[in-house]
Amino acid sequence: MSDAYYVYIISDSIGETAEQVTRATAEQFRNFKYQLKKFPYVNNDIQIKEIIEDASKHKSLVVFTTVLGHVRQTIINECTEKNVMYIDIMMPLIGTFENFLDSKPVNEPGIIHKLDERYFRKVEAIEFAVKYDDGKDPRGVKKADIVLVGVSRTSKTPLSMYLAHKNIKVANIPLVPEVPVPDELFEVPVKKIIGLTTNPVKLNEIREERLKALGLSGGASYANFERILEELEYADGIMKRLGCPVIDVSAKAIEETAGLILEIINKY
């Protein structure tokens, strides 16, 4: 029998949890040299018997994570029979949670990676919102779950990012009288489009504050009241052409407006 140490990772999923815990623990022991063998997606007795048989030929520790009762019991039985040390990472913690919550676990392998998938979908939605923000690339409206349209400072970007954190891909298009509306916008199903408008007085205040923050003159046309009225009238005309629902964001928090958007979209 070799003098080398072996650690066998057995999991009913990819085995990442057991591997990370094992490596973190091993680092606590200086000069501990070992070979790690990982066996993911183990779910039958034949696989387990072969793995434990191999482990019995070395100085081995079996580290396993499984929520499948029959897999767990077979690993324990085989390790006991072959005199191989083992540690069950999941069950002590699951048992504690079961007592704490007075509830039964679902015992579903790989469930954490489904959560990871949701995380990556969120990241993808955030990247989408950034890429197709403020009409940077109008082709994005065809790929979006929701398209927001409105004049500048009607919360299009904050809403896009807020909804992105709910795994929703949002593109937004600014409506400016001098800039033609992209053709792609009229090719999007109206059920995906939400118009945003606001009170002109409120918009004037917001834009003046924005100019101050940028160190610019309050006399710029951007905050000119007549200009604002012109923009809102133009945007109103575009929204009527699109036939999309319109939300007045004047006195609404981002969360409230986002809730209304989802409510409207979910009606379709």
C-alpha positions in Angstrom: 0.0 0.0 0.0 1.4 3.4 -1.0 2.4 5.9 1.7 0.7 8.8 -0.2 -2.6 10.3 1.1 -5.7 10.3 -1.1 -8.9 12.2 -0.8 -11.9 10.8 -2.7 -14.7 13.3 -3.4 -18.0 11.7 -4.1 -21.1 13.8 -5.0 -24.5 13.3 -6.5 -23.9 16.7 -8.3 -20.7 18.3 -9.5 -18.8 17.9 -6.2 -17.8 21.6 -6.0 -18.9 22.0 -2.4 -17.0 19.0 -1.1 -13.9 19.9 -3.1 -13.9 23.5 -1.7 -14.4 22.4 1.9 -11.7 19.7 1.5 -9.1 22.0 0.0 -9.9 24.7 2.6 -9.5 22.2 5.4 -6.3 20.6 4.0 -4.7 24.1 3.9 -4.8 24.1 7.7 -2.3 21.2 7.8 1.2 22.3 6.7 3.1 20.0 4.4 0.1 17.8 3.9 0.5 16.3 0.4 -2.4 14.5 -1.1 -4.0 13.4 -4.3 -7.6 14.4 -4.8 -9.9 12.2 -6.9 -13.3 13.6 -7.7 -16.3 11.6 -8.8 -19.3 13.8 -9.7 -22.9 12.6 -10.4 -22.6 9.4 -8.5 -26.1 7.8 -8.0 -25.8 4.0 -8.1 -24.3 1.2 -6.0 -21.9 -0.1 -8.7 -20.2 3.3 -9.1 -19.8 3.6 -5.3 -18.4 0.1 -4.8 -15.8 0.6 -7.5 -14.8 4.0 -6.0 -14.5 2.6 -2.4 -12.7 -0.5 -3.6 -10.1 1.8 -5.2 -9.9 4.0 -2.1 -9.2 0.9 0.0 -5.9 0.4 -1.8 -4.5 3.7 -0.4 -4.4 5.8 2.7 -7.7 7.4 1.8 -10.4 9.7 3.2 -13.8 9.7 1.4 -15.5 13.1 1.5 -19.0 13.0 0.2 -22.0 15.3 -0.4 -25.3 13.7 -1.3 -28.9 14.3 -0.5 -29.9 10.9 -1.9 -30.5 8.6 1.0 -29.6 5.3 -0.7 -26.4 6.8 -2.1 -25.4 8.0 1.3 -26.1 4.7 3.0 -24.2 2.7 0.4 -21.1 4.9 0.7 -21.2 4.5 4.5 -21.7 0.7 4.2 -18.9 0.3 1.7 -16.4 2.5 3.6 -17.2 0.7 6.9 -16.7 -2.7 5.2 -13.5 -1.7 3.6 -12.2 0.1 6.6 -12.0 3.5 4.8 -12.4 6.7 6.7 -15.2 9.0 5.5 -16.9 12.3 6.3 -20.5 13.2 5.3 -20.5 17.0 4.8 -24.2 17.6 4.0 -26.3 15.6 6.3 -25.3 17.0 9.7 -26.1 20.5 8.5 -29.3 19.4 6.8 -30.3 17.6 10.0 -29.7 20.8 12.0 -31.7 22.9 9.5 -34.5 20.3 9.6 -34.8 20.6 13.4 -34.4 24.4 13.3 -37.1 24.9 10.7 -39.2 22.0 11.7 -39.5 21.2 8.0 -38.3 18.4 5.6 -35.7 19.0 3.0 -36.5 18.6 -0.7 -33.5 16.3 -1.2 -32.9 17.5 -4.7 -29.3 17.1 -6.1 -27.6 20.1 -7.7 -30.1 22.6 -6.4 -27.5 25.2 -5.6 -26.4 25.3 -9.2 -30.0 26.1 -10.2 -29.6 29.1 -7.9 -26.3 29.9 -9.7 -28.1 29.8 -13.0 -30.5 32.4 -11.8 -27.5 34.5 -10.7 -25.9 34.2 -14.2 -29.2 35.1 -15.8 -29.2 38.3 -13.7 -25.7 39.1 -14.7 -26.7 38.6 -18.4 -29.7 40.9 -17.9 -27.6 43.6 -16.3 -25.0 43.4 -19.1 -27.9 43.6 -21.6 -29.3 46.8 -19.9 -25.9 48.4 -20.1 -25.3 47.5 -23.7 -28.7 48.7 -24.9 -29.1 51.7 -22.6 -30.1 55.0 -24.0 -30.6 53.8 -27.6 -26.9 52.9 -28.0 -27.8 50.0 -30.3 -31.4 50.0 -31.4 -31.1 46.4 -32.5 -31.4 45.5 -28.8 -35.1 46.3 -28.7 -35.8 43.1 -30.7 -34.0 41.0 -28.1 -35.4 42.7 -25.1 -38.1 41.4 -22.8 -39.2 45.0 -22.2 -38.6 48.2 -24.1 -38.8 51.6 -22.3 -39.3 54.8 -24.2 -39.4 58.4 -23.0 -37.7 61.7 -22.9 -34.5 62.3 -21.0 -34.7 62.0 -17.2 -37.8 59.9 -17.0 -35.9 57.1 -15.1 -35.4 54.8 -18.1 -31.9 53.8 -17.1 -32.6 53.2 -13.4 -35.7 51.2 -14.3 -33.7 49.1 -16.8 -31.1 48.3 -14.1 -33.7 47.6 -11.4 -35.6 45.2 -13.7 -32.3 43.6 -14.8 -31.8 42.6 -11.2 -35.1 40.6 -11.6 -33.5 38.8 -14.6 -35.5 40.9 -17.1 -33.7 42.2 -20.2 -34.6 45.8 -20.8 -33.6 48.1 -23.6 -34.5 51.8 -23.6 -34.9 54.4 -26.3 -34.7 58.1 -25.7 -37.3 60.2 -27.5 -35.8 63.4 -28.9 -37.5 65.5 -31.5 -34.3 65.9 -33.6 -33.4 62.2 -33.6 -35.5 59.8 -35.7 -37.1 56.9 -33.8 -35.3 53.7 -34.9 -37.3 51.6 -37.3 -36.7 48.6 -35.0 -39.0 50.1 -32.4 -42.0 49.8 -34.6 -41.2 46.1 -35.3 -41.4 45.2 -31.6 -44.7 43.8 -30.3 -46.5 46.6 -28.5 -47.1 44.3 -25.5 -43.3 44.7 -24.8 -43.2 48.5 -24.9 -43.8 50.9 -22.0 -43.9 54.6 -22.4 -42.7 56.9 -19.6 -43.8 60.5 -19.1 -43.7 63.0 -16.4 -44.9 66.4 -15.2 -43.1 69.2 -17.1 -42.5 71.3 -13.9 -41.0 68.2 -12.2 -38.9 67.5 -15.2 -37.6 71.0 -15.3 -36.5 70.8 -11.7 -34.7 67.5 -12.3 -32.9 68.7 -15.4 -31.8 71.9 -13.7 -30.4 69.9 -10.8 -28.6 67.7 -13.4 -27.1 70.7 -15.1 -25.9 72.0 -11.7 -24.3 68.7 -10.9 -22.4 68.9 -14.2 -21.4 72.4 -13.6 -23.4 73.8 -16.5 -25.6 76.8 -16.9 -29.2 76.6 -15.9 -30.0 78.5 -19.1 -29.2 75.5 -21.4 -32.0 74.4 -23.7 -31.9 71.0 -21.9 -33.8 72.6 -18.9 -35.7 75.2 -20.9 -39.4 74.9 -20.0 -40.6 75.5 -23.6 -38.2 72.9 -24.8 -39.4 70.4 -22.2 -43.0 70.9 -23.3 -41.9 70.4 -26.9 -40.2 67.1 -26.0 -43.1 65.8 -24.0 -45.5 66.6 -26.8 -43.3 64.9 -29.3 -42.9 61.8 -27.1 -46.6 61.7 -26.5 -47.1 61.5 -30.3 -44.6 58.7 -30.7 -46.3 56.7 -27.9 -49.7 57.1 -29.5 -48.2 55.9 -32.8 -46.8 52.8 -31.0 -50.1 52.3 -29.1 -48.2 51.4 -25.9 -49.3 52.0 -22.3 -47.8 55.0 -20.7 -46.8 55.5 -17.0 -46.4 59.0 -15.4 -43.3 58.7 -13.2 -43.6 62.2 -11.7 -44.3 61.2 -8.1 -43.3 57.5 -8.2 -40.3 55.7 -6.8 -38.3 53.4 -9.1 -39.7 50.3 -7.2 -43.3 51.5 -7.7 -42.9 52.2 -11.4 -41.2 48.9 -11.9 -44.1 47.2 -10.2 -46.5 48.9 -12.5 -44.4 47.9 -15.5 -44.4 44.2 -14.5 -48.1 44.4 -13.8 -48.8 45.7 -17.3 -46.5 43.2 -19.0 -47.9 40.3 -17.1 -51.4 41.1 -18.3 -50.5 40.0 -21.8 
